[in-house]
Amino acid sequence: MCTAVTYKTKDHYFGRNLDLEYSYEETVTVTPRNYVFRFRRMGEMASHFAMIGMAYVADGYPLYYDATNEKGLSIAGLNFPGNADYKPYCEGKDNVTPFELVPWLLGQCATVSEAKKLLERINLLNEDFSAQLPLSPLHWIISDRECSITLESVKSGIKIYDNPVGVLTNNPTFDYHLLNLSNYMSLSNSDPHNTFAGENSSLKLEIYSRGMGALGLPGDASSMSRFVRAAFCKLNSVSENSETESVSQFFHILKSVEMQRGCVLLEGGHYEITVYSSCCNTDRGIYYYTTYDNSGICAVDMHREDLQGSALRSYPLKKEQMIEYHN
């Protein structure tokens, strides 16, 4: 289970929680403009936009979980089991495997509008990276400063939804998540008014606590509930424009839907946790992250790298808690 969020103050921010019971030893990875992407059916992309994000590098290839390119376009893949359906090779289409989708879009597109045009020809190819790394069932949120879309490949074909919320979790399909928000339209960040029995009722109900305007906001870990809670927190969030305040606020939004060890028990006695949380300033190309055991914020700035190069640059995650003593 995962949650992705977009947020805008003076700059634009994009990030996600990766919720799993294990880690692939992912790294913050910068792909410079001249790293050669070799696609299974679409030839080579020898020159492209530079990008930064979280990736598992396998056989020298960055398998991105989420990433942003130098133009500010961002994408994240989230688990979509039972609904994701990838297709056989289709003549006349751009046959791109799901693990190639991030570089295919971020390498060529600067905006969501450009990505939508490219996706008109897409066929997400049912071809594993390797026998050891089979495809994951995913759907994707794609965002720039102005808007977001959700991409799903299901049994009936490719679906592209406008995403006015700028949030994505997991199942069910995105159209149902949007419909489900209507069940919570009465929630508010303000104190509620007594409409329980009508204006002329003698029943007087009083507010006894702060926050009662959002009474009914779901608090469980299911993907539908996380979508509602993340959307409410993001859409009501208030932050100053500075980088530190914006980044701090972004991580607070993600914390509202983070997974604590012990709350979701899986088969084999494992627990789902938020392996990492990310926040990328998409305007400046700075990728921030925290991990489950290290709540201190770490950062990698893509523009401090040689973006004209051809070699990947990867930074292992700092997973040990950083504690500053004051005495």
Secondary structure, 3 states (H helix, E strand, C coil): CEEEEEEECCCEEEEEEEEECCCCCCEEEEECCCCCEECCCCCEECCCCCEEEEEEEECCEEEEEEEEECCCCEEEEEECCCCCCCECCCCCCEEECHHHHHHHHHCCCCCHHHHHHHHCCEEEECCCCCCCCCCCCEEEEEECCCCEEEEEEECCEEEEEECCCCEECCCCCHHHHHHHHHHHCCCCCCCCCCCCCCCCCCCCCCCCCCCHHHCCCCCCCCHHHHHHHHHHHHHCCCCCCCHHHHHHHHHHHHHCCCCCCCCCECHHHCECEEEEEEEEECCCCEEEEEECCEEEEEEEEHHHCCCCCCCCEEEECCCCCCCCCCC
